[in-house]
Amino acid sequence: MSLHRRTLLATTLAGSTLAAPLAAPARAQGEWRPDKPIRVIVPYTPGAINDILARLVAEKMADVFGQLGVVENRPGASGSLGIAAAAQAAPDGGTIAVCNAANLCMNPFLFANTGYDPRRDIAPLCVTHRLMNALAVRAESPIRDLRDLIARAKAAPGRLSYASSGAGSSPHLAAELLTHQAGLEVVHVPYRGSTPGMIDLIGGRVDYTIDNLPNVLAQVEAGKVRALAVTGTERDPTMPNVPTFQEAGLPGYAMYVWFGFVGPGSLPPRIRDALAAGITRIVHGDETREKLRRAGATLWPQAPAQFSALISAELEKWGTVIRAAGIKVE
């Protein structure tokens, strides 16, 4: 080999050797992967849609992140205990929590101390799904539609009553949003869950309820209640003949129950973005999407920046409603 060719080869090999250590850190920084199983906190008891979502995502985490997802149910204080635990976890991507509109944007105004500030102490990862609520009366009710309900409530202040699944729940606050925007004076009757409230609605002991759409749909199909309106900005395909609140006569009324995932507030952006992208990929899978559709949830992907803006808007909205109604939960 000539001197010129030997020199050229040596220079080329040296350049390759020097380039390798420079490329490796850039690749490592852009491809975060956890080095231990990911704990997924559910701030509620097993069985509800929050729990279903968490378990479906955790089942697929090994495929996406190379580590198992481990679900931990930590109920209490309407979801605040579980969110607080996630907020206080190490910011290494090893702990996240499933969240919703209630525990992030309603609880801070309902409880004296939730243990977290949703603007400061949590990192929004992604929103994955949402579902509507529906306004319903018993099948034999003389209340014909939303305009009729509002007119009757205004004609006899304090006479109409409504059931909710509990003080501070999203159905309760959906009804309070109606009360606030329509200027009504009605009686709230809280229950421990949706079922007893629905029983009393069907039995005529309360006049109306606003509940998660899947709960209302089951009773509509059984012929026991009539749905008067849905809370979304568009009609729901499972009840296409039921108008939105806006179509039914209350402009500006809209609310969804949305679900997503959060981590500790000091989570590094690259870990936040990797978790958000991986979870979004999981929920778009055919199997996961279909199971959640059957539970009544619709895909509604929101990236971290969108999620952060949503939290700010929802805090302003529900803070106004809760303060006006004077609601506090002990």
C-alpha positions as CSV (number, residue, x, y, z in Angstrom):
1,M,0.0,0.0,0.0
2,S,1.4,3.4,-0.9
3,L,2.2,6.0,1.7
4,H,-0.6,8.2,0.4
5,R,-3.3,5.4,0.6
6,R,-2.1,4.4,4.1
7,T,-2.3,8.0,5.3
8,L,-5.8,8.4,3.8
9,L,-7.1,5.2,5.4
10,A,-5.7,6.2,8.8
11,T,-7.3,9.6,8.6
12,T,-10.7,8.0,7.6
13,L,-10.6,5.5,10.5
14,A,-9.6,8.2,13.0
15,G,-12.5,10.4,11.8
16,S,-14.9,7.5,12.3
17,T,-13.5,6.8,15.8
18,L,-13.9,10.4,16.8
19,A,-17.4,10.8,15.3
20,A,-18.9,7.8,17.2
21,P,-18.7,9.2,20.7
22,L,-20.1,12.5,19.5
23,A,-23.1,10.8,17.9
24,A,-24.0,8.5,20.8
25,P,-25.0,11.2,23.4
26,A,-27.2,12.9,20.8
27,R,-29.0,9.6,20.1
28,A,-29.3,8.8,23.9
29,Q,-30.8,12.2,24.6
30,G,-33.5,11.9,22.0
31,E,-34.5,8.3,22.8
32,W,-35.5,8.2,26.5
33,R,-36.4,4.8,27.8
34,P,-37.2,3.9,31.4
35,D,-34.8,1.7,33.3
36,K,-37.5,0.2,35.6
37,P,-41.2,-0.6,35.5
38,I,-43.5,2.4,35.2
39,R,-46.0,2.8,38.1
40,V,-49.4,4.0,36.9
41,I,-51.4,5.5,39.7
42,V,-55.2,5.3,39.5
43,P,-56.7,7.8,41.9
44,Y,-59.9,5.7,42.2
45,T,-61.1,2.2,43.0
46,P,-60.9,-0.6,40.4
47,G,-63.6,-0.8,37.7
48,A,-64.3,2.7,36.6
49,I,-63.3,4.1,33.3
50,N,-60.1,5.7,34.8
51,D,-59.0,2.3,35.9
52,I,-59.9,0.7,32.6
53,L,-57.9,3.3,30.7
54,A,-54.9,2.8,33.0
55,R,-54.9,-0.9,32.8
56,L,-55.2,-1.0,29.0
57,V,-52.2,1.4,28.7
58,A,-50.1,-0.5,31.3
59,E,-50.7,-3.7,29.4
60,K,-49.0,-2.3,26.3
61,M,-46.1,-0.4,28.0
62,A,-43.6,-3.2,27.6
63,D,-44.2,-3.1,23.8
64,V,-43.6,0.6,23.6
65,F,-41.2,1.5,26.5
66,G,-39.5,-1.9,27.1
67,Q,-40.7,-1.9,30.7
68,L,-43.8,-3.2,32.3
69,G,-46.6,-0.9,33.5
70,V,-47.7,-1.6,37.1
71,V,-51.2,-0.2,38.1
72,E,-51.6,1.0,41.6
73,N,-55.0,2.1,42.9
74,R,-54.8,5.0,45.4
75,P,-58.4,6.3,45.9
76,G,-59.4,9.1,48.3
77,A,-60.5,12.7,48.4
78,S,-62.3,12.4,45.0
79,G,-59.0,11.5,43.3
80,S,-56.8,14.1,45.0
81,L,-54.7,11.5,46.9
82,G,-53.5,9.7,43.8
83,I,-52.7,12.9,41.9
84,A,-50.8,14.2,44.9
85,A,-48.7,11.0,45.1
86,A,-47.8,11.4,41.4
87,A,-46.9,15.0,41.9
88,Q,-44.5,14.1,44.8
89,A,-42.8,11.2,42.9
90,A,-39.3,11.3,41.6
91,P,-39.2,13.1,38.2
92,D,-37.6,10.2,36.4
93,G,-40.5,8.9,34.4
94,G,-41.0,6.0,36.8
95,T,-44.4,7.2,38.1
96,I,-47.4,8.7,36.3
97,A,-51.1,8.9,37.1
98,V,-54.3,8.8,35.1
99,C,-56.2,12.0,35.6
100,N,-59.4,13.7,34.6
101,A,-61.2,17.0,34.6
102,A,-62.5,16.5,38.1
103,N,-59.2,15.8,40.0
104,L,-57.2,18.4,38.1
105,C,-59.6,21.3,37.5
106,M,-62.5,20.9,39.9
107,N,-60.9,19.5,43.1
108,P,-58.6,22.5,43.7
109,F,-61.8,24.7,44.3
110,L,-63.7,22.0,46.2
111,F,-61.1,21.0,48.8
112,A,-59.2,23.1,51.3
113,N,-56.0,21.4,50.4
114,T,-55.6,18.8,47.6
115,G,-51.8,18.5,48.1
116,Y,-50.9,19.8,44.6
117,D,-51.2,22.9,42.4
118,P,-52.3,21.7,38.9
119,R,-50.3,24.5,37.3
120,R,-47.1,24.0,39.2
121,D,-46.9,20.5,40.7
122,I,-47.8,18.3,37.7
123,A,-46.5,17.8,34.2
124,P,-49.3,17.4,31.7
125,L,-48.4,14.4,29.5
126,C,-51.4,13.9,27.2
127,V,-55.2,13.8,27.1
128,T,-56.4,10.6,25.5
129,H,-60.2,10.4,25.7
130,R,-63.4,12.2,26.6
131,L,-67.0,11.5,27.0
132,M,-70.2,13.5,27.4
133,N,-72.8,13.7,30.1
134,A,-76.5,13.7,29.3
135,L,-79.5,15.5,30.9
136,A,-82.3,13.0,31.6
137,V,-85.8,12.8,33.1
138,R,-87.9,9.8,33.9
139,A,-89.9,8.4,30.9
140,E,-93.3,9.7,32.3
141,S,-92.0,13.2,33.2
142,P,-94.1,16.1,32.1
143,I,-90.8,18.0,31.3
144,R,-90.7,17.9,27.5
145,D,-87.3,19.4,26.7
146,L,-84.6,21.7,28.1
147,R,-86.5,24.9,27.5
148,D,-89.5,23.4,29.3
149,L,-87.2,22.4,32.3
150,I,-85.7,25.9,32.5
151,A,-89.2,27.6,32.3
152,R,-90.6,25.3,35.0
153,A,-87.6,26.0,37.3
154,K,-87.9,29.7,36.9
155,A,-91.7,29.7,37.4
156,A,-91.3,27.8,40.8
157,P,-87.8,28.6,42.3
158,G,-86.6,25.9,44.6
159,R,-89.3,23.3,43.5
160,L,-87.3,21.2,41.0
161,S,-84.6,18.9,42.2
162,Y,-81.8,17.0,40.6
163,A,-79.8,13.9,41.4
164,S,-76.0,13.6,41.2
165,S,-73.5,10.9,41.8
166,G,-72.0,12.9,44.7
167,A,-71.1,16.4,45.8
168,G,-68.3,17.7,43.7
169,S,-68.6,15.0,41.0
170,S,-68.5,15.9,37.3
171,P,-72.3,15.2,37.0
172,H,-72.9,17.5,39.9
173,L,-70.9,20.3,38.4
174,A,-72.4,19.7,34.9
175,A,-75.8,20.4,36.6
176,E,-74.4,23.5,38.4
177,L,-73.1,24.8,35.1
178,L,-76.7,24.6,33.8
179,T,-77.9,26.3,37.0
180,H,-75.3,29.0,36.7
181,Q,-75.8,29.7,33.0
182,A,-79.6,29.6,33.0
183,G,-80.0,31.5,36.3
184,L,-82.0,28.7,38.1
185,E,-82.8,28.0,41.7
186,V,-83.1,24.3,42.1
187,V,-82.3,21.6,44.8
188,H,-79.3,19.4,44.6
189,V,-79.7,15.8,46.0
190,P,-76.3,14.1,46.1
191,Y,-76.1,10.2,46.1
192,R,-73.2,7.8,46.6
193,G,-72.8,7.0,43.0
194,S,-75.0,7.1,39.9
195,T,-77.1,4.0,40.5
196,P,-79.1,5.2,43.6
197,G,-79.7,8.6,42.0
198,M,-81.0,7.0,38.8
199,I,-83.3,4.7,40.9
200,D,-84.8,7.8,42.5
201,L,-85.1,9.6,39.2
202,I,-87.0,6.7,37.7
203,G,-89.2,6.5,40.9
204,G,-90.1,10.2,40.6
205,R,-88.4,11.3,43.8
206,V,-86.2,13.8,41.9
207,D,-87.0,15.6,38.7
208,Y,-83.9,15.3,36.6
209,T,-80.2,14.3,36.5
210,I,-77.1,14.9,34.5
211,D,-74.9,11.8,34.3
212,N,-72.2,10.2,32.2
213,L,-73.8,9.4,28.9
214,P,-73.2,5.6,29.0
215,N,-75.2,5.4,32.3
216,V,-78.1,7.4,30.8
217,L,-78.0,5.5,27.5
218,A,-78.6,2.2,29.4
219,Q,-81.7,3.5,31.0
220,V,-82.9,5.1,27.7
221,E,-82.6,1.8,26.0
222,A,-84.6,0.2,28.8
223,G,-87.4,2.7,28.3
224,K,-87.1,4.1,31.8
225,V,-85.7,7.6,31.1
226,R,-85.7,10.2,28.4
227,A,-82.6,12.1,27.4
228,L,-83.2,15.8,26.8
229,A,-79.7,17.0,25.8
230,V,-76.1,16.0,25.7
231,T,-73.3,18.2,27.1
232,G,-70.9,18.1,24.1
233,T,-70.5,20.5,21.3
234,E,-71.9,17.9,18.9
235,R,-74.5,15.1,19.1
236,D,-73.4,11.7,20.2
237,P,-73.7,9.0,17.6
238,T,-75.2,6.6,20.2
239,M,-78.2,9.0,20.6
240,P,-78.3,10.9,17.3
241,N,-81.8,12.3,18.0
242,V,-80.8,14.0,21.2
243,P,-79.7,17.6,20.8
244,T,-76.8,19.3,22.4
245,F,-77.5,21.9,25.2
246,Q,-76.7,24.6,22.7
247,E,-79.2,23.2,20.1
248,A,-81.8,22.7,22.9
249,G,-81.8,26.3,23.9
250,L,-78.8,27.2,26.1
251,P,-76.1,28.9,24.0
252,G,-72.6,28.6,25.3
253,Y,-73.2,25.5,27.4
254,A,-70.6,22.7,26.8
255,M,-68.6,20.3,29.0
256,Y,-66.9,17.0,28.6
257,V,-65.4,14.5,31.0
258,W,-61.9,14.1,29.7
259,F,-59.1,11.7,30.7
260,G,-55.4,11.7,30.4
261,F,-52.0,11.2,32.1
262,V,-49.7,13.4,34.2
263,G,-46.3,13.1,35.9
264,P,-44.4,15.1,38.5
265,G,-44.1,18.8,37.8
266,S,-40.3,18.8,37.5
267,L,-40.3,16.0,34.9
268,P,-37.7,16.8,32.2
269,P,-39.3,17.7,28.8
270,R,-37.6,14.8,26.9
271,I,-39.1,12.3,29.4
272,R,-42.5,14.1,29.3
273,D,-42.6,14.0,25.5
274,A,-41.5,10.4,25.3
275,L,-44.2,9.3,27.7
276,A,-46.8,11.4,26.0
277,A,-45.9,10.0,22.5
278,G,-45.8,6.4,23.8
279,I,-49.1,6.6,25.6
280,T,-50.8,8.2,22.6
281,R,-49.4,5.4,20.4
282,I,-50.9,2.8,22.7
283,V,-54.4,4.3,22.9
284,H,-54.5,4.6,19.1
285,G,-54.1,0.8,18.8
286,D,-57.1,-1.0,17.5
287,E,-57.7,-3.2,20.5
288,T,-57.3,-0.4,23.1
289,R,-59.4,2.0,21.1
290,E,-62.3,-0.5,20.7
291,K,-62.4,-1.4,24.4
292,L,-62.6,2.2,25.4
293,R,-65.2,3.0,22.8
294,R,-67.4,0.3,24.3
295,A,-66.9,2.0,27.7
296,G,-68.3,5.1,26.2
297,A,-65.1,7.1,25.6
298,T,-64.0,8.8,22.4
299,L,-60.4,9.3,21.3
300,W,-59.4,13.0,21.9
301,P,-55.6,13.2,21.7
302,Q,-54.1,16.4,23.2
303,A,-50.3,16.8,23.3
304,P,-48.5,18.4,26.4
305,A,-48.9,22.0,25.2
306,Q,-52.5,21.6,24.3
307,F,-53.1,19.8,27.6
308,S,-51.5,22.6,29.5
309,A,-53.8,25.2,27.8
310,L,-56.8,23.0,28.5
311,I,-56.0,22.9,32.2
312,S,-55.8,26.7,32.4
313,A,-59.1,27.1,30.6
314,E,-60.9,24.5,32.7
315,L,-59.6,25.9,36.0
316,E,-61.0,29.3,35.0
317,K,-64.3,27.8,34.0
318,W,-64.9,25.5,37.0
319,G,-63.5,28.0,39.5
320,T,-66.2,30.5,38.4
321,V,-69.0,27.9,38.7
322,I,-67.9,26.4,42.0
323,R,-67.4,29.8,43.7
324,A,-70.8,31.0,42.4
325,A,-72.5,27.9,43.8
326,G,-70.5,28.0,47.1
327,I,-69.6,24.3,46.9
328,K,-67.2,22.9,49.3
329,V,-66.4,19.2,50.0
330,E,-65.0,18.2,53.4
